[in-house]
Amino acid sequence: MISTGRKALRSMRWRRCLQGLLLILSACLLGSQAWALSREQALAMAASEDSEVRIAAMNAALAAAARQPDARLQPFLQALANEELKQAGAQLLIVPASGAAVDALSGQPVPSLPADLDDVPVNNRLRGELDLALAALKLFNGTAKERLDAAQALQQDASESRLPLLEQALAQEPDAAVRSELQLARAAVLSGSPEAAKRLRAAQQLGESDSPATLLLLNQRLDEERDPAVKSALQLALRKVQASLAWGERLGALFSGLSLGSLLLLVALGLAITYGLMGVINMAHGELMMIGAYATYLVHLGFRLWLPPSWFNAYLLLAVPVAFLSAAAVGLLMERLVLRWLYGRPLESLLATWGLSLVLMQSVRSLFGAQNVGVENPAWMSGAWQALPNLSLPYNRLWILLFAGLVLGGMSWLIQRTRLGLFVRGVTQNRPMAACMGVNTARIDSYAFALGSGIAGLAGCALSQVGNVGPDLGQSYIVDAFMVVVLGGVGQLAGTVYAALGLGLLNKLLEGVVGAVLAKIAVLVFIIIFIQKRPQGLFAMKGRAVEA
């Protein structure tokens, strides 16, 4: 009984809501050729016990709004789409997330919200008509960008009922780019016309498009077409669109490879220092990245909880040095307490760092839990740059490319232009001779290991911007980091750069041909064969110790 009563109450509220919606729509559409129902008919349909009849009434109203747009409807429909339309009895209110509520019928402000405020339900069928009605409204009342987006949205609904609307918009559209999209939308509509001549002209016009949506539409029309001439025109148009989209796909694969390569470079730079300088197979390198990522998470959380919202977009300016210093401090502690006693004993150092990696992972699980945590991108790293119709470049990946370049430049300057860099190069090339010249090799080992660990922390900071942060973050990259270092040549900065970018590009290019798993296997086989032929890697180490 209780369940039946609740259903009846929901049905009654839904009918009242529809009556209010139709009241607003009919107020704008009465007297218009687009509105096929009288106000009384519409309200009677909204009050019907049959849900299909009620839905049909609302669909008819929204379709009429799309056929003959009225600027008065836009705030109301936008509120409905944003789920900001609320119902209190027979009253409809627009309650935005920020700002005062207003009455949807009169537009008057509402000083206090009623206690019985309910959401206005919008199902998928209504949402489709609602999106089209909003697109139609923006065609005549929006900015150039909004009109362009609306024209592209109307291309998805190739219904012949949209043709008068498109013709009207074309007749008054001043912007060339928007006109081009409107013409494509009209061609998409005409491609489904019952007249073969119209379909033929539409196919020829669609061949000038470079949109992925047009590719889908052409494939659909090609399956349905029976006229030989039109079918031939559709096939020609399909080949033209595929050719215009090919460059976007190639550039997308290239960008994906460079993006992966930049991440591999950040991950491997620190390992190139520690492994190249001291010969330590640091299996805890991935966990040092994890520490940098969690340090970024804590800074992000602190900005979110304790500082004004306007400061949040600057949290990475503090997170970068904090991630570096956190990972460097942990690396220095590892070196002074454990690794300094294991130099020249690669097997023992491998086992010790593997044990340290387990300790670090369990410590993080105890502090933060086993579940991944999310780090929100600042506003300037959110979204993407639409370089081509089928090529979208995420801003976070672009910034990471720049960040990797800056870290590489800083590393190169430190190694080549500073006193510490001179000592590091000397110890790397000939440790006994450097010690004889007065270099404190133990201190240089500590500094170098801390530096490599800090760079691993920077890699973790970057990784936090492209995925979730969790205790197992480093395990996904440690093998790739060693592959990059070994392929590039131990202790060679230039080799690390070439190896990271080369492996990133090779992996992504192969993925497009053979898939992700086979691409990974192919890259591993390539590295094995390459190391067999050239054990020293891409760049061999130079120095007296090597030459002797």
C-alpha positions in Angstrom: 0.0 0.0 0.0 2.8 2.4 0.9 4.6 1.7 -2.3 1.4 2.3 -4.4 0.9 5.6 -2.6 4.4 6.8 -3.3 4.0 5.9 -7.0 0.7 7.8 -7.2 2.3 10.8 -5.5 5.3 10.8 -7.9 2.9 10.5 -10.9 0.8 13.4 -9.6 3.9 15.5 -9.1 5.1 14.6 -12.6 1.8 15.6 -14.2 1.8 18.9 -12.3 5.4 19.5 -13.4 4.5 18.9 -17.0 1.6 21.2 -16.8 3.9 24.0 -15.5 6.5 23.3 -18.2 3.9 23.3 -21.0 2.4 26.5 -19.5 5.8 28.3 -20.0 6.4 26.8 -23.5 2.9 27.6 -24.7 3.2 31.2 -23.4 6.0 31.7 -25.8 4.7 29.5 -28.6 1.0 30.4 -28.8 0.3 32.2 -32.1 3.4 30.6 -33.7 3.1 28.4 -36.7 5.4 25.9 -35.0 3.0 25.2 -32.1 0.5 22.6 -33.3 -1.4 22.3 -30.0 -3.7 24.7 -28.3 -2.9 25.5 -24.7 -5.9 23.5 -23.5 -4.9 20.5 -25.5 -1.3 20.6 -24.2 -2.4 20.9 -20.6 -5.0 18.1 -21.0 -2.3 15.8 -22.4 0.0 16.7 -19.5 -2.7 15.7 -17.0 -3.3 12.4 -18.7 -2.9 9.1 -16.8 -1.0 7.7 -19.8 2.7 8.4 -19.4 3.2 8.1 -23.2 0.7 10.8 -23.8 2.4 13.1 -21.2 5.8 12.5 -22.8 4.4 13.1 -26.3 3.0 16.5 -25.1 6.4 17.6 -23.8 8.3 16.3 -26.8 5.9 18.3 -29.1 6.5 21.4 -27.1 10.3 21.1 -27.2 10.2 20.2 -30.9 8.1 23.4 -31.5 10.7 25.4 -29.5 13.4 24.0 -31.7 11.6 24.7 -35.0 10.9 28.4 -34.1 13.2 29.6 -31.3 12.2 32.2 -28.9 14.8 34.0 -26.8 12.5 34.0 -23.8 12.7 30.2 -23.6 16.5 30.0 -23.3 17.0 30.6 -19.5 14.1 28.2 -18.7 15.4 25.4 -21.0 18.9 25.9 -19.8 17.8 25.6 -16.2 16.0 22.4 -17.1 19.0 21.0 -18.8 21.3 21.9 -15.9 18.8 20.4 -13.4 18.3 23.7 -11.8 14.5 23.7 -12.3 12.6 22.8 -9.1 9.0 22.3 -8.3 7.1 23.3 -5.2 3.4 22.3 -5.5 2.1 24.0 -8.7 5.0 26.5 -8.6 8.2 26.1 -10.8 11.4 27.8 -9.6 14.8 28.2 -11.2 17.3 27.6 -8.5 20.9 28.1 -9.8 23.9 26.8 -7.9 25.0 30.4 -7.2 22.6 33.2 -7.1 19.0 33.9 -6.0 16.1 31.7 -7.0 13.5 33.1 -9.4 10.0 32.1 -10.4 10.1 30.3 -13.8 6.8 31.8 -15.0 7.2 35.4 -14.0 10.9 35.8 -13.6 10.5 37.5 -10.2 13.0 36.7 -7.4 12.0 34.3 -4.7 13.2 35.5 -1.3 12.9 32.1 0.5 12.7 28.6 -0.9 9.6 26.5 0.0 10.0 23.5 2.2 8.5 21.0 -0.3 10.9 21.8 -3.1 11.4 18.8 -5.5 13.6 18.2 -8.5 12.0 18.3 -11.9 12.6 14.9 -13.6 14.1 14.8 -17.1 14.4 11.4 -18.8 16.5 10.6 -21.8 13.8 11.1 -24.4 13.1 14.6 -23.1 16.8 15.4 -22.8 17.4 14.7 -26.4 14.6 17.1 -27.5 15.9 19.6 -24.9 19.4 19.6 -26.3 18.1 20.2 -29.8 15.9 23.0 -28.6 18.8 24.7 -26.8 21.0 24.3 -29.9 18.3 25.9 -32.0 18.0 28.8 -29.6 21.7 29.4 -29.6 21.8 29.4 -33.4 19.9 32.8 -33.2 20.8 34.2 -29.8 24.3 32.9 -29.0 27.9 34.0 -29.5 29.8 32.9 -32.6 31.3 30.0 -30.5 27.9 29.0 -29.2 26.4 29.1 -32.7 29.2 27.0 -34.1 28.7 24.4 -31.3 24.9 24.5 -32.0 25.4 23.9 -35.7 27.7 20.9 -35.0 25.1 19.5 -32.5 22.3 19.8 -35.1 24.5 17.7 -37.5 23.9 14.7 -35.1 20.1 14.9 -35.7 19.7 14.4 -39.4 15.9 14.9 -39.3 14.2 16.6 -42.2 12.1 18.6 -39.7 15.3 20.6 -38.9 15.6 21.8 -42.5 13.5 25.0 -42.2 15.4 26.0 -39.1 18.8 25.5 -40.8 17.7 27.5 -43.9 16.6 30.3 -41.6 19.9 30.3 -39.7 21.9 30.2 -43.0 20.0 33.2 -44.4 21.1 35.4 -41.5 24.4 33.9 -40.3 27.4 36.4 -40.9 30.2 34.2 -39.7 31.9 32.1 -42.4 32.9 29.2 -40.1 29.4 28.9 -38.7 27.9 29.0 -42.2 30.2 26.2 -43.2 28.9 24.0 -40.3 25.3 24.9 -41.0 25.8 23.9 -44.7 27.2 20.5 -43.5 24.2 20.1 -41.1 21.8 20.8 -44.0 23.7 18.3 -46.2 23.4 15.7 -43.4 19.6 16.3 -43.3 19.3 16.1 -47.1 21.4 12.9 -47.2 18.3 11.1 -45.8 15.9 12.7 -48.3 13.6 10.5 -50.3 14.7 12.3 -53.5 17.9 10.8 -55.1 19.0 14.1 -56.6 19.0 15.8 -53.1 20.9 12.8 -51.6 23.5 13.1 -54.5 24.1 16.8 -53.8 24.3 16.1 -50.1 26.9 13.4 -50.6 29.1 15.7 -52.7 28.9 18.4 -50.1 29.6 16.0 -47.2 32.9 15.1 -48.9 34.2 18.5 -48.1 33.9 17.9 -44.3 36.7 16.9 -42.0 34.6 15.9 -39.0 34.6 12.4 -37.5 30.9 12.7 -37.1 30.5 13.1 -40.9 32.5 9.8 -41.3 30.0 8.0 -39.1 27.1 9.5 -41.0 28.5 8.6 -44.4 29.1 5.0 -43.3 25.5 4.8 -42.1 24.1 6.3 -45.3 26.2 4.0 -47.4 24.7 0.9 -45.7 21.2 2.3 -46.4 21.7 3.6 -50.0 20.3 1.6 -52.9 20.8 4.1 -55.8 24.1 3.3 -57.7 24.9 7.0 -58.5 24.3 8.2 -54.9 26.2 5.2 -53.5 29.2 6.0 -55.7 29.1 9.6 -54.5 28.9 8.5 -50.9 32.0 6.2 -51.4 33.9 9.1 -52.9 32.9 11.4 -50.1 33.9 8.7 -47.6 37.4 8.4 -49.1 37.8 12.2 -49.0 36.8 12.5 -45.4 39.1 9.6 -44.4 42.0 11.3 -46.2 41.4 14.6 -44.5 41.2 12.8 -41.1 44.4 10.8 -41.7 46.8 13.5 -40.6 44.9 14.0 -37.4 45.3 10.4 -36.5 49.0 10.4 -37.4 49.6 13.5 -35.4 47.6 12.1 -32.5 49.8 9.0 -32.4 52.9 11.2 -32.5 51.7 13.3 -29.7 50.8 10.3 -27.6 54.3 8.9 -28.2 55.9 12.2 -27.2 53.7 12.4 -24.1 54.6 8.9 -23.0 58.3 9.6 -23.8 58.2 12.7 -21.6 56.8 10.7 -18.7 59.5 8.0 -19.2 62.1 10.7 -19.3 61.1 12.2 -16.0 60.9 8.7 -14.5 64.3 7.6 -15.8 66.3 10.9 -15.3 66.8 10.3 -11.5 67.6 6.6 -12.1 70.2 7.6 -14.7 72.1 9.5 -12.0 72.0 6.9 -9.2 72.5 3.9 -11.4 75.1 5.6 -13.6 77.1 7.1 -10.7 77.0 4.4 -8.1 76.0 1.3 -9.9 73.1 0.9 -7.4 70.1 -1.0 -8.8 67.6 1.0 -7.0 64.3 -1.0 -6.9 62.8 1.6 -4.6 63.0 4.3 -7.3 59.3 3.8 -8.1 58.4 4.4 -4.5 60.4 7.6 -4.4 58.1 8.7 -7.3 55.1 7.6 -5.2 56.3 9.9 -2.4 56.5 12.8 -4.7 52.9 12.1 -5.9 51.6 11.8 -2.3 53.4 15.1 -1.4 51.5 16.7 -4.3 48.3 15.2 -3.0 48.9 16.7 0.4 49.6 20.1 -0.9 46.5 19.9 -3.1 44.4 18.9 -0.1 45.9 21.7 2.0 45.0 24.3 -0.6 41.5 22.8 -1.0 40.8 22.8 2.8 42.6 25.7 4.3 43.1 28.4 1.7 40.7 30.6 -0.3 39.3 28.9 -3.5 41.0 31.6 -5.7 44.4 30.2 -4.5 43.8 26.6 -5.6 45.0 27.1 -9.2 48.5 27.9 -7.8 48.9 24.8 -5.7 51.4 23.2 -8.1 53.8 26.1 -7.6 54.3 24.8 -4.1 53.7 21.1 -4.9 56.7 20.9 -7.2 59.4 21.9 -4.7 57.6 20.0 -1.9 57.6 16.8 -4.0 61.3 17.3 -4.9 62.4 17.9 -1.3 60.2 15.1 0.2 61.6 12.4 -2.2 65.2 13.8 -1.9 65.0 13.6 1.9 63.8 10.0 1.8 66.5 9.2 -0.7 69.2 10.8 1.4 68.0 8.8 4.4 68.1 5.6 2.4 71.6 6.3 1.2 73.1 7.2 4.6 71.4 4.4 6.5 71.5 1.5 4.1 73.1 1.9 0.7 76.4 3.5 1.8 77.4 0.1 3.2 76.6 -1.8 0.0 78.5 0.0 -2.7 80.2 -2.5 -5.0 77.8 -5.3 -4.0 75.0 -5.1 -6.6 73.1 -8.1 -5.5 72.9 -7.0 -1.9 71.9 -3.5 -2.9 69.2 -4.8 -5.2 67.7 -6.9 -2.4 68.0 -4.0 0.1 66.3 -1.5 -2.1 63.5 -4.0 -3.0 63.0 -4.4 0.8 62.9 -0.7 1.2 60.3 -0.4 -1.6 58.0 -2.8 0.3 58.5 -0.8 3.5 57.6 2.5 1.8 54.6 1.0 0.1 53.3 -0.4 3.4 53.9 2.8 5.2 51.9 4.7 2.6 49.1 2.1 2.9 49.0 2.6 6.7 49.0 6.4 6.4 46.6 6.9 3.4 44.9 3.6 2.9 45.1 1.1 0.1 42.7 3.0 -2.2 43.9 5.4 -4.8 43.4 9.1 -4.2 42.7 11.7 -6.8 44.6 14.9 -7.4 42.5 17.6 -9.2 44.1 19.5 -12.0 44.3 23.3 -11.7 42.1 25.2 -14.1 45.0 26.0 -16.4 45.7 22.3 -16.8 42.1 21.2 -17.4 40.5 20.8 -20.8 42.1 20.3 -24.2 43.2 22.2 -27.3 41.3 21.2 -30.3 44.1 21.4 -32.9 42.2 19.5 -35.6 38.6 18.1 -35.8 39.9 14.7 -34.7 43.0 15.8 -32.8 42.5 17.0 -29.2 45.6 17.7 -27.2 45.0 17.7 -23.4 46.5 20.7 -21.6 47.9 18.5 -18.8 49.9 16.5 -21.2 51.2 19.7 -23.0 52.3 21.1 -19.6 54.0 17.9 -18.7 55.9 18.0 -22.0 57.1 21.5 -21.1 57.9 20.4 -17.5 60.0 17.5 -18.7 61.9 19.9 -20.9 62.5 22.3 -18.0 63.7 19.4 -15.7 66.0 18.1 -18.4 67.4 21.6 -19.0 68.0 22.1 -15.3 69.7 18.7 -15.0 71.9 19.4 -17.9 72.9 22.8 -16.5 73.6 21.3 -13.1 75.8 18.5 -14.5 77.7 20.6 -17.0 78.0 24.0 -15.4 78.2 23.6 -11.6 80.9 22.4 -9.2 78.7 19.6 -8.0 78.2 18.5 -11.6 81.9 18.5 -12.2 82.5 16.3 -9.1 79.6 14.0 -10.2 81.1 13.6 -13.6 84.5 13.0 -12.2 83.3 10.3 -9.7 81.2 8.7 -12.5 84.2 8.4 -14.9 87.0 7.5 -12.4 86.1 7.2 -8.7 89.7 6.3 -7.4 91.2 9.2 -9.4 88.6 11.7 -8.1 89.2 10.6 -4.6 93.0 11.1 -5.1 92.3 14.6 -6.3 90.6 15.4 -3.0 86.9 14.9 -3.9 84.8 13.6 -1.0 83.3 10.7 -2.9 81.0 9.6 -0.1 79.5 13.1 0.1 79.1 13.3 -3.6 77.3 9.9 -3.5 74.9 11.2 -1.0 74.2 14.4 -2.9 73.8 12.6 -6.2 71.5 10.0 -4.7 69.4 12.7 -3.1 69.3 14.6 -6.4 68.2 11.5 -8.3 65.5 10.8 -5.7 64.3 14.4 -5.9 63.9 14.1 -9.6 61.9 10.9 -9.1 59.7 13.0 -6.8 59.2 15.5 -9.6 58.2 12.6 -11.9 55.6 11.6 -9.2 54.3 15.1 -9.2 53.8 15.0 -13.0 52.2 11.6 -12.8 49.6 12.8 -10.3 48.2 15.1 -13.0 47.4 12.4 -15.5 46.1 9.6 -13.2 45.2 8.5 -9.7 47.8 8.3 -6.9 48.1 5.0 -5.1 50.7 2.9 -3.2 51.4 0.9 -6.3 52.1 3.9 -8.5 55.8 3.3 -8.9 55.5 -0.4 -9.8 54.0 0.5 -13.2 57.1 2.5 -14.2 60.2 0.9 -12.6 60.8 -1.6 -15.4 60.3 1.0 -18.1 62.8 3.3 -16.2 65.5 0.6 -16.2 64.9 -0.2 -19.9 65.4 3.5 -20.7 68.6 3.8 -18.7 70.1 0.6 -20.1 69.1 1.4 -23.7 70.4 4.9 -23.5 73.8 4.0 -21.9 74.5 3.9 -18.2 75.3 7.4 -16.9 74.6 9.1 -20.2 72.1 12.0 -20.0 71.7 12.3 -23.8 71.2 8.6 -24.2 68.4 8.7 -21.6 66.6 11.4 -23.6 66.9 9.6 -26.9 65.9 6.3 -25.3 62.9 7.7 -23.5 61.4 9.5 -26.4 62.3 6.7 -28.8 60.6 4.0 -26.7 57.6 6.3 -26.1 57.1 6.9 -29.9 57.8 3.2 -30.8 55.4 1.9 -28.2 52.5 4.2 -29.3 53.1 3.7 -33.0 53.0 -0.1 -32.6 49.9 0.1 -30.4 48.0 1.5 -33.4 49.0 -1.5 -35.5 49.2 -4.6 -33.2 47.5 -3.5 -30.0 48.9 -2.5 -26.5 50.0 -6.0 -25.3 51.8 -7.0 -28.5 53.4 -3.6 -28.8 54.9 -4.0 -25.3 56.2 -7.4 -26.2 57.7 -6.1 -29.5 59.5 -3.2 -27.6 61.0 -5.7 -25.1 62.2 -8.0 -27.9 63.7 -5.0 -29.6 65.6 -3.9 -26.5 66.9 -7.5 -25.9 68.2 -7.7 -29.5 69.7 -4.2 -29.3 71.5 -4.8 -26.0 73.0 -8.1 -27.4 74.4 -6.2 -30.4 75.5 -3.1 -28.4 75.8 -3.8 -24.7 77.0 -0.3 -23.8 73.7 1.2 -25.0 73.2 4.1 -27.4 76.0 6.1 -25.9 79.1 4.5 -24.4 80.7 6.1 -21.3 83.9 7.9 -21.9 86.7 8.1 -19.4 90.1 6.7 -18.3 88.6 3.9 -16.3 86.7 2.7 -19.4 89.6 3.2 -21.8 91.9 1.2 -19.6 
